[in-house]
Amino acid sequence: MNETALITGASSGIGLEIARLFAASGKDLLLVARNSERLEDIRKDFEAKYKIRVSVLPLDLSLKESCDRIVSYIEKEKLQIVYLVNNAGFGDFGPFVERNYDKLDNMIALNISALSRLTHVIVGQMLKQGKGRILNVASIAALQPVPQMAVYAATKAYVLSFSQALSYELRKQKLSVTALLPGPTDTAFFERGEGLNSRMRSFSMSPQSVAKTAYRAMLKGRRRVTAGYRNKFLALLSKLFPVNSLLLSISNSIAEEDKNGL
């Protein structure tokens, strides 16, 4: 039975590039995303280029039954999931009270609930097989409250906290949990998150660069990794200066500039 990497949000961006790295290393893939046509194109391309098995499941992970369908598929196909990459997620931009709450609720379901549910199931399998590595995609926004992106930053703070706690719980097993903290990345986030524009994209990292950083850290079993020197500097500042009114004001001002395209 060949080792398989399960990757969510795998149809584009960081998820796709991490999938490409696993494929190049000869690992089989189970790719999950909403876009069925895109997944099928990736499956054909990867199987032809890398001579591996690629399984695809077009699912909306914000729905509870999606996790059950993944588990059923794994059991039916007798897949050995040795790598789990929880990459699926999205953000929204603007004052909390002006956002559509159904969209925010969907964000919480995807960024928090789906990630937790899938991790809970897959860790159980990994413990039985005696090995496994998990990568959870958080964000540099997890390190402090972010006005204009209040719910998104809060969901990513959960991912970071959850990942580090789980990593410690599993430290005596042959399992590792890595939290990835990317900053702005040139991905579909900019299309799905309303209000984000070219100003933020201008200092974003490429998904290929972020994926390489994440992939290496995951294989090394690191507990946490921040992608990019600029983001590492921001992470350091968050340690040195506690959250206060001045920092929140600065963060809000930057967000307002982004919203107005300045």
C-alpha positions, -999 to +999 in steps of 0.1 A: +000+000+000+016+033-011+017+063+012-010+089+003-012+126+010-047+140+017-048+177+007-079+200+010-083+231-010-061+214-036-075+229-068-054+261-067-029+282-048-009+268-019-028+235-018-021+228-054+016+236-051+020+213-021+002+186-040+027+191-068+056+186-044+042+154-030+035+141-065+070+149-076+083+128-046+062+098-058+034+100-032-001+091-041-027+119-036-063+123-024-073+158-034-104+176-021-119+208-033-152+222-046-142+226-083-148+191-099-135+201-134-103+216-120-097+185-099-101+162-128-077+183-149-051+181-121-057+143-117-050+137-154-019+160-155-003+145-123-010+109-132+006+114-166+035+134-154+044+117-122+031+082-127+012+081-094-024+075-083-044+106-079-079+103-063-102+134-063-133+142-043-152+174-052-167+184-019-178+215+001-160+209+034-181+234+052-209+207+051-206+182+079-214+152+057-183+159+035-159+146+062-180+113+064-177+110+026-139+114+028-136+087+055-159+063+036-137+068+005-105+062+024-119+030+039-134+017+006-101+023-013-080+012+016-058+043+014-029+048+039-031+085+047+004+094+060+002+131+052-028+154+059-027+190+046-056+211+059-054+240+034-091+247+026-103+280+039-112+316+029-114+351+043-137+381+041-129+418+044-147+448+059-164+459+091-180+430+110-215+445+112-215+451+074-206+416+064-231+389+054-233+367+085-242+336+065-208+340+047-190+345+081-207+314+095-196+294+064-161+307+070-161+295+106-175+261+095-147+257+069-117+273+087-124+257+121-150+230+122-140+211+090-103+213+098-109+200+134-133+172+123-110+159+095-080+160+117-098+141+145-106+113+121-073+111+103-052+113+135-071+082+147-059+063+116-024+076+119-021+064+154-031+029+143-005+028+116+021+044+138+031+073+117+018+105+101+024+142+095-001+170+095+001+205+081-025+230+091-026+263+072-031+292+096-020+328+088+002+356+100-032+371+109-034+345+137-009+364+158-031+394+166-066+408+162-071+423+127-099+449+124-117+446+090-109+409+091-121+402+126-136+367+120-109+355+096-081+364+120-099+347+149-104+315+129-067+314+121-058+321+157-078+289+165-059+269+139-026+280+153-035+273+189-051+240+180-022+229+160+004+237+186-016+220+214-022+189+193+015+188+184+024+186+220-002+159+228+012+137+200+049+144+208+056+109+221+039+093+190+055+091+156+032+119+145+039+156+139+016+187+135+029+218+117+012+251+117+019+272+086+018+310+089+018+326+055+012+363+049-006+376+018-002+350-010-012+355-046-040+329-046-078+327-051-082+342-016-080+376-034-109+367-056-131+351-028-123+377-001-142+409-010-124+442-009-088+428-012-070+445-041-038+450-060-021+469-031-021+438-009-012+416-038+018+438-046+037+425-015+022+390-016+043+358-019+039+333-047+021+301-037+051+281-050+074+297-025+050+293+004+044+257-005+081+248-005+085+264+029+055+245+043+065+212+027+100+212+041+088+222+076+062+194+075+087+167+066+110+179+093+082+178+119+084+214+129+057+227+151+054+261+134+067+278+104+063+314+091+067+319+053+088+348+042+113+372+059+087+400+060+062+378+078+089+365+102+096+402+111+059+408+117+058+376+138+087+389+159+069+423+164+038+405+177+059+389+204+076+421+214+045+443+215+013+432+231-020+441+215-031+477+224-052+505+210-023+519+190-016+486+172-053+480+165-055+516+151-025+510+128-039+477+117-073+493+110-058+522+091-039+498+068-070+478+062-090+509+054-064+520+028-065+485+012-103+487+010-102+521-007-075+511-031-048+535-018 
